[in-house]
């Protein structure tokens, strides 16, 4: 990957709705070579998808919680069941297996505390979990999906 590919990626991270011609102009290429570079980045898996980012607050998702989970169970079967259950929960935006003092971390987005309580009850009812700690975001100071290329 060269500097032009990096420029293309920075542009796409900022606004993936731009046409190939607009991107090409910004990186000083003609449209065809620019399109080929974008296709290669897609085929190589560097560009995973092009999506629209929505404003959760305007859509009624005003509560973000970070949920840390500790479990005493670490078998492959348990992890597979737990992962399948959690990944199917639409409120879960991110799901990470962690190193350190917690085993899993979830980023959960819901409308309000009642919706979170309903989510929490489903979560703890789905698998054996030793400890669940929830932290609620008071304010989003920075939020980005752009990697620092």
N, CA, C and O atoms as a GROMACS GRO file, in nm:
protein
  596
    1UNK      N    1   0.084  -0.117   0.000
    1UNK     CA    2   0.000   0.000   0.000
    1UNK      C    3   0.089   0.124   0.000
    1UNK      O    4   0.179   0.137   0.083
    2UNK      N    5   0.063   0.214  -0.094
    2UNK     CA    6   0.144   0.335  -0.103
    2UNK      C    7   0.067   0.455  -0.046
    2UNK      O    8  -0.043   0.441   0.007
    3UNK      N    9   0.128   0.573  -0.060
    3UNK     CA   10   0.068   0.695  -0.005
    3UNK      C   11  -0.065   0.730  -0.072
    3UNK      O   12  -0.154   0.786  -0.007
    4UNK      N   13  -0.080   0.699  -0.200
    4UNK     CA   14  -0.206   0.728  -0.270
    4UNK      C   15  -0.318   0.640  -0.213
    4UNK      O   16  -0.428   0.688  -0.189
    5UNK      N   17  -0.288   0.512  -0.190
    5UNK     CA   18  -0.387   0.424  -0.128
    5UNK      C   19  -0.426   0.477   0.010
    5UNK      O   20  -0.544   0.476   0.046
    6UNK      N   21  -0.328   0.523   0.085
    6UNK     CA   22  -0.357   0.578   0.218
    6UNK      C   23  -0.445   0.702   0.208
    6UNK      O   24  -0.537   0.720   0.288
    7UNK      N   25  -0.418   0.788   0.109
    7UNK     CA   26  -0.501   0.907   0.088
    7UNK      C   27  -0.645   0.865   0.055
    7UNK      O   28  -0.740   0.921   0.109
    8UNK      N   29  -0.658   0.767  -0.032
    8UNK     CA   30  -0.791   0.718  -0.071
    8UNK      C   31  -0.866   0.668   0.053
    8UNK      O   32  -0.984   0.698   0.071
    9UNK      N   33  -0.797   0.593   0.136
    9UNK     CA   34  -0.861   0.540   0.256
    9UNK      C   35  -0.903   0.652   0.352
    9UNK      O   36  -1.012   0.646   0.410
   10UNK      N   37  -0.819   0.753   0.368
   10UNK     CA   38  -0.855   0.867   0.454
   10UNK      C   39  -0.980   0.936   0.400
   10UNK      O   40  -1.069   0.973   0.476
   11UNK      N   41  -0.985   0.955   0.269
   11UNK     CA   42  -1.100   1.020   0.207
   11UNK      C   43  -1.227   0.937   0.226
   11UNK      O   44  -1.331   0.990   0.263
   12UNK      N   45  -1.217   0.807   0.201
   12UNK     CA   46  -1.334   0.720   0.215
   12UNK      C   47  -1.383   0.711   0.359
   12UNK      O   48  -1.503   0.702   0.384
   13UNK      N   49  -1.289   0.714   0.455
   13UNK     CA   50  -1.330   0.712   0.596
   13UNK      C   51  -1.407   0.838   0.633
   13UNK      O   52  -1.496   0.835   0.718
   14UNK      N   53  -1.374   0.949   0.569
   14UNK     CA   54  -1.441   1.075   0.598
   14UNK      C   55  -1.576   1.084   0.527
   14UNK      O   56  -1.672   1.138   0.582
   15UNK      N   57  -1.584   1.031   0.403
   15UNK     CA   58  -1.708   1.040   0.325
   15UNK      C   59  -1.707   0.936   0.215
   15UNK      O   60  -1.653   0.960   0.107
   16UNK      N   61  -1.766   0.821   0.242
   16UNK     CA   62  -1.767   0.714   0.143
   16UNK      C   63  -1.871   0.734   0.033
   16UNK      O   64  -1.881   0.654  -0.060
   17UNK      N   65  -1.948   0.842   0.044
   17UNK     CA   66  -2.049   0.869  -0.060
   17UNK      C   67  -1.990   0.944  -0.179
   17UNK      O   68  -2.059   0.963  -0.279
   18UNK      N   69  -1.865   0.986  -0.171
   18UNK     CA   70  -1.802   1.057  -0.283
   18UNK      C   71  -1.791   0.965  -0.404
   18UNK      O   72  -1.770   0.844  -0.390
   19UNK      N   73  -1.806   1.022  -0.520
   19UNK     CA   74  -1.791   0.944  -0.642
   19UNK      C   75  -1.643   0.912  -0.666
   19UNK      O   76  -1.555   0.978  -0.610
   20UNK      N   77  -1.618   0.812  -0.746
   20UNK     CA   78  -1.479   0.777  -0.781
   20UNK      C   79  -1.411   0.897  -0.846
   20UNK      O   80  -1.293   0.922  -0.820
   21UNK      N   81  -1.483   0.970  -0.928
   21UNK     CA   82  -1.424   1.089  -0.994
   21UNK      C   83  -1.380   1.192  -0.892
   21UNK      O   84  -1.273   1.251  -0.905
   22UNK      N   85  -1.462   1.214  -0.788
   22UNK     CA   86  -1.426   1.312  -0.685
   22UNK      C   87  -1.304   1.264  -0.606
   22UNK      O   88  -1.214   1.343  -0.576
   23UNK      N   89  -1.301   1.137  -0.572
   23UNK     CA   90  -1.186   1.082  -0.500
   23UNK      C   91  -1.061   1.092  -0.587
   23UNK      O   92  -0.955   1.133  -0.540
   24UNK      N   93  -1.074   1.055  -0.712
   24UNK     CA   94  -0.961   1.059  -0.806
   24UNK      C   95  -0.903   1.200  -0.815
   24UNK      O   96  -0.781   1.218  -0.814
   25UNK      N   97  -0.990   1.299  -0.824
   25UNK     CA   98  -0.945   1.438  -0.832
   25UNK      C   99  -0.867   1.476  -0.707
   25UNK      O  100  -0.765   1.544  -0.716
   26UNK      N  101  -0.914   1.432  -0.590
   26UNK     CA  102  -0.849   1.467  -0.464
   26UNK      C  103  -0.711   1.401  -0.449
   26UNK      O  104  -0.625   1.453  -0.377
   27UNK      N  105  -0.690   1.288  -0.516
   27UNK     CA  106  -0.560   1.218  -0.505
   27UNK      C  107  -0.477   1.232  -0.632
   27UNK      O  108  -0.374   1.166  -0.647
   28UNK      N  109  -0.522   1.318  -0.723
   28UNK     CA  110  -0.451   1.347  -0.848
   28UNK      C  111  -0.434   1.224  -0.938
   28UNK      O  112  -0.326   1.198  -0.990
   29UNK      N  113  -0.542   1.150  -0.953
   29UNK     CA  114  -0.546   1.037  -1.046
   29UNK      C  115  -0.663   1.055  -1.140
   29UNK      O  116  -0.751   1.138  -1.116
   30UNK      N  117  -0.664   0.979  -1.248
   30UNK     CA  118  -0.785   0.973  -1.330
   30UNK      C  119  -0.877   0.869  -1.267
   30UNK      O  120  -0.834   0.791  -1.182
   31UNK      N  121  -1.002   0.867  -1.310
   31UNK     CA  122  -1.104   0.783  -1.246
   31UNK      C  123  -1.073   0.634  -1.255
   31UNK      O  124  -1.090   0.562  -1.156
   32UNK      N  125  -1.027   0.587  -1.370
   32UNK     CA  126  -1.006   0.443  -1.387
   32UNK      C  127  -0.899   0.386  -1.293
   32UNK      O  128  -0.926   0.286  -1.227
   33UNK      N  129  -0.779   0.445  -1.284
   33UNK     CA  130  -0.681   0.393  -1.190
   33UNK      C  131  -0.727   0.404  -1.044
   33UNK      O  132  -0.696   0.318  -0.961
   34UNK      N  133  -0.801   0.511  -1.014
   34UNK     CA  134  -0.853   0.528  -0.879
   34UNK      C  135  -0.953   0.416  -0.847
   34UNK      O  136  -0.948   0.356  -0.740
   35UNK      N  137  -1.042   0.388  -0.940
   35UNK     CA  138  -1.141   0.281  -0.923
   35UNK      C  139  -1.071   0.147  -0.901
   35UNK      O  140  -1.112   0.068  -0.816
   36UNK      N  141  -0.965   0.121  -0.978
   36UNK     CA  142  -0.890  -0.004  -0.964
   36UNK      C  143  -0.825  -0.015  -0.825
   36UNK      O  144  -0.824  -0.123  -0.765
   37UNK      N  145  -0.774   0.096  -0.776
   37UNK     CA  146  -0.714   0.094  -0.642
   37UNK      C  147  -0.820   0.065  -0.536
   37UNK      O  148  -0.798  -0.013  -0.444
   38UNK      N  149  -0.935   0.130  -0.549
   38UNK     CA  150  -1.044   0.107  -0.453
   38UNK      C  151  -1.089  -0.039  -0.458
   38UNK      O  152  -1.110  -0.101  -0.353
   39UNK      N  153  -1.105  -0.093  -0.578
   39UNK     CA  154  -1.145  -0.234  -0.593
   39UNK      C  155  -1.041  -0.327  -0.529
   39UNK      O  156  -1.078  -0.424  -0.463
   40UNK      N  157  -0.912  -0.298  -0.547
   40UNK     CA  158  -0.807  -0.381  -0.487
   40UNK      C  159  -0.814  -0.373  -0.335
   40UNK      O  160  -0.800  -0.474  -0.267
   41UNK      N  161  -0.836  -0.253  -0.281
   41UNK     CA  162  -0.848  -0.237  -0.136
   41UNK      C  163  -0.968  -0.316  -0.083
   41UNK      O  164  -0.963  -0.371   0.027
   42UNK      N  165  -1.075  -0.320  -0.162
   42UNK     CA  166  -1.193  -0.400  -0.123
   42UNK      C  167  -1.161  -0.549  -0.131
   42UNK      O  168  -1.190  -0.624  -0.038
   43UNK      N  169  -1.101  -0.592  -0.242
   43UNK     CA  170  -1.069  -0.734  -0.261
   43UNK      C  171  -0.969  -0.785  -0.158
   43UNK      O  172  -0.974  -0.901  -0.118
   44UNK      N  173  -0.878  -0.698  -0.114
   44UNK     CA  174  -0.779  -0.735  -0.012
   44UNK      C  175  -0.839  -0.735   0.128
   44UNK      O  176  -0.773  -0.775   0.224
   45UNK      N  177  -0.964  -0.690   0.142
   45UNK     CA  178  -1.030  -0.688   0.272
   45UNK      C  179  -0.998  -0.567   0.357
   45UNK      O  180  -1.042  -0.558   0.471
   46UNK      N  181  -0.921  -0.473   0.303
   46UNK     CA  182  -0.889  -0.351   0.378
   46UNK      C  183  -1.014  -0.265   0.393
   46UNK      O  184  -1.041  -0.213   0.501
   47UNK      N  185  -1.088  -0.249   0.285
   47UNK     CA  186  -1.219  -0.185   0.291
   47UNK      C  187  -1.320  -0.297   0.312
   47UNK      O  188  -1.346  -0.376   0.221
   48UNK      N  189  -1.377  -0.303   0.434
   48UNK     CA  190  -1.470  -0.411   0.466
   48UNK      C  191  -1.609  -0.384   0.413
   48UNK      O  192  -1.676  -0.476   0.364
   49UNK      N  193  -1.655  -0.260   0.421
   49UNK     CA  194  -1.787  -0.225   0.370
   49UNK      C  195  -1.800  -0.073   0.366
   49UNK      O  196  -1.719  -0.001   0.425
   50UNK      N  197  -1.901  -0.028   0.298
   50UNK     CA  198  -1.935   0.114   0.295
   50UNK      C  199  -2.073   0.126   0.357
   50UNK      O  200  -2.168   0.061   0.313
   51UNK      N  201  -2.082   0.209   0.462
   51UNK     CA  202  -2.206   0.218   0.538
   51UNK      C  203  -2.243   0.362   0.565
   51UNK      O  204  -2.163   0.454   0.543
   52UNK      N  205  -2.364   0.382   0.614
   52UNK     CA  206  -2.407   0.514   0.661
   52UNK      C  207  -2.398   0.514   0.813
   52UNK      O  208  -2.443   0.420   0.877
   53UNK      N  209  -2.339   0.617   0.870
   53UNK     CA  210  -2.333   0.632   1.015
   53UNK      C  211  -2.453   0.714   1.059
   53UNK      O  212  -2.477   0.823   1.008
   54UNK      N  213  -2.528   0.661   1.153
   54UNK     CA  214  -2.651   0.724   1.198
   54UNK      C  215  -2.632   0.793   1.332
   54UNK      O  216  -2.544   0.755   1.410
   55UNK      N  217  -2.713   0.894   1.359
   55UNK     CA  218  -2.710   0.964   1.487
   55UNK      C  219  -2.806   0.894   1.582
   55UNK      O  220  -2.928   0.909   1.572
   56UNK      N  221  -2.750   0.816   1.675
   56UNK     CA  222  -2.831   0.739   1.768
   56UNK      C  223  -2.922   0.825   1.854
   56UNK      O  224  -3.035   0.786   1.882
   57UNK      N  225  -2.874   0.941   1.897
   57UNK     CA  226  -2.958   1.029   1.980
   57UNK      C  227  -3.082   1.075   1.906
   57UNK      O  228  -3.192   1.076   1.962
   58UNK      N  229  -3.066   1.112   1.779
   58UNK     CA  230  -3.182   1.157   1.701
   58UNK      C  231  -3.280   1.044   1.673
   58UNK      O  232  -3.398   1.068   1.646
   59UNK      N  233  -3.231   0.920   1.680
   59UNK     CA  234  -3.316   0.804   1.656
   59UNK      C  235  -3.369   0.743   1.786
   59UNK      O  236  -3.434   0.638   1.783
   60UNK      N  237  -3.343   0.808   1.899
   60UNK     CA  238  -3.397   0.762   2.026
   60UNK      C  239  -3.310   0.665   2.103
   60UNK      O  240  -3.356   0.601   2.198
   61UNK      N  241  -3.183   0.652   2.064
   61UNK     CA  242  -3.090   0.566   2.138
   61UNK      C  243  -2.999   0.654   2.221
   61UNK      O  244  -2.884   0.678   2.185
   62UNK      N  245  -3.051   0.704   2.333
   62UNK     CA  246  -2.982   0.804   2.411
   62UNK      C  247  -2.893   0.753   2.522
   62UNK      O  248  -2.829   0.832   2.592
   63UNK      N  249  -2.887   0.621   2.542
   63UNK     CA  250  -2.808   0.566   2.652
   63UNK      C  251  -2.705   0.469   2.599
   63UNK      O  252  -2.739   0.371   2.532
   64UNK      N  253  -2.578   0.495   2.629
   64UNK     CA  254  -2.469   0.405   2.594
   64UNK      C  255  -2.410   0.351   2.723
   64UNK      O  256  -2.376   0.426   2.814
   65UNK      N  257  -2.398   0.219   2.728
   65UNK     CA  258  -2.340   0.152   2.845
   65UNK      C  259  -2.221   0.068   2.802
   65UNK      O  260  -2.221   0.009   2.694
   66UNK      N  261  -2.122   0.064   2.886
   66UNK     CA  262  -2.008  -0.025   2.868
   66UNK      C  263  -2.020  -0.131   2.976
   66UNK      O  264  -2.019  -0.101   3.096
   67UNK      N  265  -2.032  -0.254   2.933
   67UNK     CA  266  -2.061  -0.364   3.025
   67UNK      C  267  -1.940  -0.457   3.030
   67UNK      O  268  -1.903  -0.516   2.928
   68UNK      N  269  -1.881  -0.470   3.148
   68UNK     CA  270  -1.769  -0.563   3.164
   68UNK      C  271  -1.822  -0.689   3.230
   68UNK      O  272  -1.905  -0.684   3.321
   69UNK      N  273  -1.772  -0.803   3.184
   69UNK     CA  274  -1.821  -0.933   3.227
   69UNK      C  275  -1.704  -1.019   3.273
   69UNK      O  276  -1.602  -1.030   3.204
   70UNK      N  277  -1.720  -1.080   3.390
   70UNK     CA  278  -1.626  -1.180   3.438
   70UNK      C  279  -1.701  -1.312   3.446
   70UNK      O  280  -1.816  -1.318   3.489
   71UNK      N  281  -1.635  -1.417   3.404
   71UNK     CA  282  -1.695  -1.550   3.411
   71UNK      C  283  -1.594  -1.649   3.465
   71UNK      O  284  -1.473  -1.631   3.449
   72UNK      N  285  -1.644  -1.752   3.527
   72UNK     CA  286  -1.557  -1.859   3.574
   72UNK      C  287  -1.544  -1.969   3.470
   72UNK      O  288  -1.466  -2.062   3.487
   73UNK      N  289  -1.620  -1.958   3.364
   73UNK     CA  290  -1.626  -2.060   3.260
   73UNK      C  291  -1.544  -2.014   3.140
   73UNK      O  292  -1.563  -1.904   3.089
   74UNK      N  293  -1.452  -2.100   3.095
   74UNK     CA  294  -1.366  -2.061   2.983
   74UNK      C  295  -1.355  -2.172   2.879
   74UNK      O  296  -1.261  -2.172   2.799
   75UNK      N  297  -1.448  -2.264   2.878
   75UNK     CA  298  -1.441  -2.373   2.780
   75UNK      C  299  -1.481  -2.321   2.641
   75UNK      O  300  -1.549  -2.220   2.628
   76UNK      N  301  -1.437  -2.392   2.540
   76UNK     CA  302  -1.470  -2.355   2.402
   76UNK      C  303  -1.620  -2.363   2.377
   76UNK      O  304  -1.675  -2.278   2.307
   77UNK      N  305  -1.686  -2.463   2.432
   77UNK     CA  306  -1.831  -2.477   2.413
   77UNK      C  307  -1.907  -2.359   2.475
   77UNK      O  308  -1.999  -2.304   2.415
   78UNK      N  309  -1.866  -2.322   2.598
   78UNK     CA  310  -1.932  -2.211   2.665
   78UNK      C  311  -1.912  -2.081   2.585
   78UNK      O  312  -2.006  -2.005   2.564
   79UNK      N  313  -1.788  -2.058   2.541
   79UNK     CA  314  -1.758  -1.936   2.465
   79UNK      C  315  -1.839  -1.931   2.337
   79UNK      O  316  -1.891  -1.826   2.300
   80UNK      N  317  -1.851  -2.043   2.268
   80UNK     CA  318  -1.929  -2.046   2.144
   80UNK      C  319  -2.076  -2.012   2.171
   80UNK      O  320  -2.136  -1.932   2.098
   81UNK      N  321  -2.133  -2.072   2.274
   81UNK     CA  322  -2.273  -2.043   2.308
   81UNK      C  323  -2.291  -1.897   2.350
   81UNK      O  324  -2.383  -1.829   2.304
   82UNK      N  325  -2.202  -1.850   2.436
   82UNK     CA  326  -2.208  -1.712   2.484
   82UNK      C  327  -2.192  -1.614   2.368
   82UNK      O  328  -2.267  -1.517   2.358
   83UNK      N  329  -2.093  -1.638   2.282
   83UNK     CA  330  -2.071  -1.551   2.166
   83UNK      C  331  -2.191  -1.548   2.073
   83UNK      O  332  -2.232  -1.441   2.027
   84UNK      N  333  -2.249  -1.664   2.046
   84UNK     CA  334  -2.367  -1.669   1.959
   84UNK      C  335  -2.483  -1.591   2.019
   84UNK      O  336  -2.554  -1.521   1.948
   85UNK      N  337  -2.502  -1.603   2.150
   85UNK     CA  338  -2.611  -1.532   2.218
   85UNK      C  339  -2.590  -1.381   2.212
   85UNK      O  340  -2.680  -1.307   2.175
   86UNK      N  341  -2.470  -1.337   2.250
   86UNK     CA  342  -2.443  -1.193   2.259
   86UNK      C  343  -2.442  -1.127   2.121
   86UNK      O  344  -2.495  -1.017   2.105
   87UNK      N  345  -2.384  -1.192   2.022
   87UNK     CA  346  -2.378  -1.130   1.889
   87UNK      C  347  -2.517  -1.116   1.826
   87UNK      O  348  -2.534  -1.035   1.734
   88UNK      N  349  -2.614  -1.191   1.872
   88UNK     CA  350  -2.751  -1.179   1.820
   88UNK      C  351  -2.830  -1.068   1.888
   88UNK      O  352  -2.940  -1.036   1.844
   89UNK      N  353  -2.777  -1.011   1.994
   89UNK     CA  354  -2.847  -0.904   2.066
   89UNK      C  355  -2.824  -0.772   1.993
   89UNK      O  356  -2.710  -0.724   1.986
   90UNK      N  357  -2.929  -0.713   1.936
   90UNK     CA  358  -2.910  -0.594   1.853
   90UNK      C  359  -2.858  -0.473   1.928
   90UNK      O  360  -2.802  -0.382   1.867
   91UNK      N  361  -2.874  -0.470   2.058
   91UNK     CA  362  -2.825  -0.356   2.138
   91UNK      C  363  -2.673  -0.353   2.148
   91UNK      O  364  -2.615  -0.249   2.178
   92UNK      N  365  -2.609  -0.467   2.125
   92UNK     CA  366  -2.464  -0.478   2.139
   92UNK      C  367  -2.396  -0.424   2.013
   92UNK      O  368  -2.407  -0.483   1.906
   93UNK      N  369  -2.327  -0.314   2.028
   93UNK     CA  370  -2.257  -0.251   1.916
   93UNK      C  371  -2.116  -0.306   1.900
   93UNK      O  372  -2.066  -0.319   1.789
   94UNK      N  373  -2.053  -0.340   2.013
   94UNK     CA  374  -1.918  -0.396   2.011
   94UNK      C  375  -1.912  -0.506   2.117
   94UNK      O  376  -1.976  -0.497   2.222
   95UNK      N  377  -1.834  -0.609   2.088
   95UNK     CA  378  -1.819  -0.724   2.178
   95UNK      C  379  -1.673  -0.766   2.170
   95UNK      O  380  -1.626  -0.810   2.065
   96UNK      N  381  -1.602  -0.754   2.282
   96UNK     CA  382  -1.459  -0.783   2.285
   96UNK      C  383  -1.427  -0.887   2.392
   96UNK      O  384  -1.481  -0.882   2.502
   97UNK      N  385  -1.337  -0.980   2.358
   97UNK     CA  386  -1.277  -1.069   2.457
   97UNK      C  387  -1.151  -0.996   2.504
   97UNK      O  388  -1.070  -0.954   2.423
   98UNK      N  389  -1.136  -0.984   2.634
   98UNK     CA  390  -1.035  -0.895   2.690
   98UNK      C  391  -0.922  -0.972   2.757
   98UNK      O  392  -0.937  -1.087   2.798
   99UNK      N  393  -0.807  -0.905   2.768
   99UNK     CA  394  -0.699  -0.947   2.856
   99UNK      C  395  -0.706  -0.855   2.977
   99UNK      O  396  -0.745  -0.739   2.964
  100UNK      N  397  -0.670  -0.905   3.092
  100UNK     CA  398  -0.673  -0.820   3.211
  100UNK      C  399  -0.774  -0.868   3.312
  100UNK      O  400  -0.799  -0.988   3.325
  101UNK      N  401  -0.833  -0.774   3.385
  101UNK     CA  402  -0.918  -0.810   3.498
  101UNK      C  403  -1.062  -0.845   3.462
  101UNK      O  404  -1.137  -0.891   3.549
  102UNK      N  405  -1.103  -0.825   3.336
  102UNK     CA  406  -1.236  -0.868   3.292
  102UNK      C  407  -1.219  -0.960   3.172
  102UNK      O  408  -1.118  -0.954   3.101
  103UNK      N  409  -1.319  -1.043   3.150
  103UNK     CA  410  -1.311  -1.140   3.040
  103UNK      C  411  -1.370  -1.085   2.910
  103UNK      O  412  -1.317  -1.111   2.802
  104UNK      N  413  -1.479  -1.009   2.921
  104UNK     CA  414  -1.548  -0.957   2.802
  104UNK      C  415  -1.593  -0.814   2.828
  104UNK      O  416  -1.622  -0.777   2.942
  105UNK      N  417  -1.598  -0.735   2.721
  105UNK     CA  418  -1.646  -0.598   2.729
  105UNK      C  419  -1.745  -0.576   2.616
  105UNK      O  420  -1.720  -0.612   2.501
  106UNK      N  421  -1.859  -0.517   2.651
  106UNK     CA  422  -1.963  -0.487   2.552
  106UNK      C  423  -1.988  -0.337   2.549
  106UNK      O  424  -1.984  -0.270   2.652
  107UNK      N  425  -2.013  -0.286   2.430
  107UNK     CA  426  -2.067  -0.151   2.416
  107UNK      C  427  -2.212  -0.171   2.376
  107UNK      O  428  -2.242  -0.233   2.274
  108UNK      N  429  -2.302  -0.118   2.458
  108UNK     CA  430  -2.445  -0.141   2.441
  108UNK      C  431  -2.514  -0.006   2.422
  108UNK      O  432  -2.489   0.088   2.497
  109UNK      N  433  -2.601   0.003   2.323
  109UNK     CA  434  -2.676   0.127   2.297
  109UNK      C  435  -2.826   0.095   2.304
  109UNK      O  436  -2.875   0.005   2.236
  110UNK      N  437  -2.896   0.170   2.390
  110UNK     CA  438  -3.040   0.152   2.411
  110UNK      C  439  -3.107   0.288   2.424
  110UNK      O  440  -3.040   0.392   2.428
  111UNK      N  441  -3.238   0.286   2.432
  111UNK     CA  442  -3.312   0.412   2.441
  111UNK      C  443  -3.303   0.475   2.580
  111UNK      O  444  -3.288   0.597   2.592
  112UNK      N  445  -3.313   0.394   2.684
  112UNK     CA  446  -3.318   0.448   2.820
  112UNK      C  447  -3.283   0.338   2.921
  112UNK      O  448  -3.252   0.226   2.882
  113UNK      N  449  -3.289   0.372   3.049
  113UNK     CA  450  -3.250   0.278   3.154
  113UNK      C  451  -3.342   0.157   3.160
  113UNK      O  452  -3.298   0.047   3.192
  114UNK      N  453  -3.469   0.175   3.130
  114UNK     CA  454  -3.562   0.062   3.128
  114UNK      C  455  -3.524  -0.038   3.017
  114UNK      O  456  -3.526  -0.159   3.037
  115UNK      N  457  -3.490   0.014   2.902
  115UNK     CA  458  -3.445  -0.072   2.792
  115UNK      C  459  -3.315  -0.143   2.829
  115UNK      O  460  -3.294  -0.259   2.795
  116UNK      N  461  -3.226  -0.071   2.900
  116UNK     CA  462  -3.102  -0.135   2.944
  116UNK      C  463  -3.132  -0.247   3.043
  116UNK      O  464  -3.072  -0.354   3.036
  117UNK      N  465  -3.224  -0.224   3.135
  117UNK     CA  466  -3.260  -0.326   3.234
  117UNK      C  467  -3.314  -0.451   3.164
  117UNK      O  468  -3.282  -0.563   3.203
  118UNK      N  469  -3.396  -0.433   3.063
  118UNK     CA  470  -3.446  -0.547   2.986
  118UNK      C  471  -3.332  -0.622   2.917
  118UNK      O  472  -3.328  -0.745   2.918
  119UNK      N  473  -3.239  -0.547   2.859
  119UNK     CA  474  -3.121  -0.608   2.798
  119UNK      C  475  -3.041  -0.685   2.902
  119UNK      O  476  -3.001  -0.799   2.878
  120UNK      N  477  -3.017  -0.623   3.017
  120UNK     CA  478  -2.938  -0.683   3.125
  120UNK      C  479  -2.999  -0.817   3.169
  120UNK      O  480  -2.927  -0.915   3.189
  121UNK      N  481  -3.129  -0.819   3.185
  121UNK     CA  482  -3.197  -0.942   3.228
  121UNK      C  483  -3.181  -1.053   3.124
  121UNK      O  484  -3.161  -1.169   3.160
  122UNK      N  485  -3.188  -1.017   2.997
  122UNK     CA  486  -3.167  -1.117   2.892
  122UNK      C  487  -3.023  -1.166   2.892
  122UNK      O  488  -2.997  -1.285   2.874
  123UNK      N  489  -2.929  -1.075   2.913
  123UNK     CA  490  -2.787  -1.110   2.914
  123UNK      C  491  -2.754  -1.208   3.025
  123UNK      O  492  -2.694  -1.312   3.001
  124UNK      N  493  -2.795  -1.176   3.146
  124UNK     CA  494  -2.759  -1.262   3.259
  124UNK      C  495  -2.838  -1.393   3.258
  124UNK      O  496  -2.794  -1.492   3.317
  125UNK      N  497  -2.952  -1.395   3.192
  125UNK     CA  498  -3.029  -1.517   3.182
  125UNK      C  499  -2.978  -1.612   3.076
  125UNK      O  500  -3.016  -1.730   3.073
  126UNK      N  501  -2.892  -1.562   2.988
  126UNK     CA  502  -2.847  -1.642   2.873
  126UNK      C  503  -2.730  -1.734   2.905
  126UNK      O  504  -2.718  -1.840   2.843
  127UNK      N  505  -2.644  -1.698   2.999
  127UNK     CA  506  -2.524  -1.777   3.026
  127UNK      C  507  -2.484  -1.760   3.172
  127UNK      O  508  -2.529  -1.669   3.240
  128UNK      N  509  -2.398  -1.851   3.218
  128UNK     CA  510  -2.348  -1.836   3.355
  128UNK      C  511  -2.237  -1.730   3.354
  128UNK      O  512  -2.134  -1.745   3.289
  129UNK      N  513  -2.262  -1.625   3.429
  129UNK     CA  514  -2.169  -1.512   3.437
  129UNK      C  515  -2.145  -1.486   3.585
  129UNK      O  516  -2.240  -1.482   3.664
  130UNK      N  517  -2.020  -1.470   3.625
  130UNK     CA  518  -1.988  -1.445   3.766
  130UNK      C  519  -2.016  -1.302   3.807
  130UNK      O  520  -2.071  -1.277   3.915
  131UNK      N  521  -1.978  -1.206   3.720
  131UNK     CA  522  -1.989  -1.066   3.758
  131UNK      C  523  -2.014  -0.981   3.635
  131UNK      O  524  -1.950  -0.998   3.531
  132UNK      N  525  -2.108  -0.888   3.647
  132UNK     CA  526  -2.138  -0.792   3.541
  132UNK      C  527  -2.132  -0.653   3.601
  132UNK      O  528  -2.196  -0.625   3.702
  133UNK      N  529  -2.054  -0.566   3.538
  133UNK     CA  530  -2.045  -0.427   3.582
  133UNK      C  531  -2.080  -0.337   3.465
  133UNK      O  532  -2.023  -0.350   3.356
  134UNK      N  533  -2.174  -0.247   3.488
  134UNK     CA  534  -2.217  -0.155   3.382
  134UNK      C  535  -2.175  -0.015   3.415
  134UNK      O  536  -2.187   0.031   3.529
  135UNK      N  537  -2.125   0.054   3.314
  135UNK     CA  538  -2.087   0.194   3.327
  135UNK      C  539  -2.161   0.271   3.219
  135UNK      O  540  -2.166   0.228   3.103
  136UNK      N  541  -2.220   0.383   3.256
  136UNK     CA  542  -2.302   0.459   3.162
  136UNK      C  543  -2.231   0.586   3.119
  136UNK      O  544  -2.176   0.660   3.201
  137UNK      N  545  -2.232   0.609   2.989
  137UNK     CA  546  -2.170   0.728   2.933
  137UNK      C  547  -2.256   0.850   2.962
  137UNK      O  548  -2.375   0.851   2.934
  138UNK      N  549  -2.194   0.952   3.019
  138UNK     CA  550  -2.264   1.077   3.048
  138UNK      C  551  -2.262   1.170   2.926
  138UNK      O  552  -2.356   1.245   2.901
  139UNK      N  553  -2.151   1.163   2.850
  139UNK     CA  554  -2.134   1.251   2.735
  139UNK      C  555  -2.030   1.189   2.642
  139UNK      O  556  -1.929   1.136   2.687
  140UNK      N  557  -2.056   1.196   2.513
  140UNK     CA  558  -1.959   1.150   2.414
  140UNK      C  559  -1.872   1.270   2.377
  140UNK      O  560  -1.921   1.368   2.321
  141UNK      N  561  -1.745   1.261   2.408
  141UNK     CA  562  -1.654   1.372   2.379
  141UNK      C  563  -1.588   1.353   2.245
  141UNK      O  564  -1.566   1.450   2.172
  142UNK      N  565  -1.554   1.230   2.210
  142UNK     CA  566  -1.500   1.198   2.078
  142UNK      C  567  -1.555   1.064   2.035
  142UNK      O  568  -1.562   0.970   2.113
  143UNK      N  569  -1.594   1.058   1.910
  143UNK     CA  570  -1.642   0.933   1.853
  143UNK      C  571  -1.601   0.933   1.706
  143UNK      O  572  -1.634   1.025   1.631
  144UNK      N  573  -1.530   0.830   1.666
  144UNK     CA  574  -1.490   0.820   1.526
  144UNK      C  575  -1.481   0.674   1.486
  144UNK      O  576  -1.462   0.586   1.570
  145UNK      N  577  -1.495   0.650   1.360
  145UNK     CA  578  -1.471   0.516   1.306
  145UNK      C  579  -1.345   0.518   1.220
  145UNK      O  580  -1.302   0.414   1.169
  146UNK      N  581  -1.287   0.636   1.203
  146UNK     CA  582  -1.171   0.651   1.115
  146UNK      C  583  -1.043   0.604   1.184
  146UNK      O  584  -1.010   0.650   1.293
  147UNK      N  585  -0.973   0.512   1.119
  147UNK     CA  586  -0.843   0.468   1.167
  147UNK      C  587  -0.739   0.577   1.137
  147UNK      O  588  -0.751   0.648   1.037
  148UNK      N  589  -0.637   0.592   1.222
  148UNK     CA  590  -0.538   0.699   1.204
  148UNK      C  591  -0.434   0.661   1.097
  148UNK      O  592  -0.318   0.634   1.130
  149UNK      N  593  -0.475   0.661   0.973
  149UNK     CA  594  -0.386   0.622   0.862
  149UNK      C  595  -0.293   0.739   0.830
  149UNK      O  596  -0.210   0.728   0.739
   0.00000   0.00000   0.00000
